[in-house]
Amino acid sequence: MKTLRNIILTAGMLSLTGCTAFTSFSEVEALNDAQAVGSPFTQSLAGEYREFANNELKEMFDYPDALHFARKGLAAASGNTVLPEPIADWNLNESHVQELSASRGRIIVAFDLGAREQQPALSAKTQARFDCWIESQEEHWLDTSVIACKQQFIDAINQLEAELQSPAPVITQSAEEPIAFDVNVAQPMEIENAMYLVFFDWDSSKLGNGALNVLDAIKKEISENPPGTVNVVGHADTSGPKTYNTRLAFKRANMVRDALVQRGVDANLIAVDAKGEEELLVSTPDSVREPANRRVNISFN
């Protein structure tokens, strides 16, 4: 099935050019010839979309989507910020909408945490594989099997989240340069300044692969630099009643606590709390499913 967006695109091209509608693919050709500028992320993203658009055109013969992703590639090649595909633009069943919405939320949170600057190539791959997944999922509307680019996205986002949780590299600074706020950037981050985030699917307290990677990193940090307390605070989005969301937030926090204990963290170090709908990472009205707000914060003191 094609989205309404692609149906309109196809109809418009046919009305303009008749039976020769797809004899010219100027956007794909322009992307192939483009010299990408901008940030390392936008340049990498242009390359990802170039590969994707050419595959859609030459291997899949999917002309509307080839043009669509070529246009995204051209925008990225010009140095513009291009976001992952909006869920509402695609014809999906409800189960796919929920899964893809949660996955897109993981990308946005990672980008907000600096992924595009810290890991530009991996961030570009993650976004492109997500766009490939959503495009393929629409074409396989009732297919529950794992689509190839879906698995590639899962592998990429798990790696990206793990990289974001890794300690920042040590940066040296010359004696002549002042250090802002009297912070010595040549020293490792103090453990009380560390913050980890674990995200959850809607109405779920199950730990996914990305969450387990984060917990492995937390265990390593605690082993190398033992804190006095490990604070585990659960959160929920605004969908559902507040009392239910508070209970769900506690379930998420306790799930993280149990997983840390299973990894060898002393249970006596862990303090569990829950904020429910309070202290949203992304501010939303009531009854909104926001992936970034379905989380557990882990900090130390």
GIQUI-V494478 format. One line per field, one symbol per residue. burial: # if it has 24 or more other C-alpha atoms within 12 Angstrom, else .. A space follows every 10 residues. Layout:
burial = ???
This chain:
burial = .##..#...# .......... .#..#.##.# ##.#.#...# ########## ####.##... .######### ########.. #####.#..# ##...##### ########## #.#.##.### ########## ########.. #.....#.## ..######## #######... .......... .......... #..####### ########## #########. ##....#..# #########. ....###### ########## ....#....# ########.# ##......## ########## .
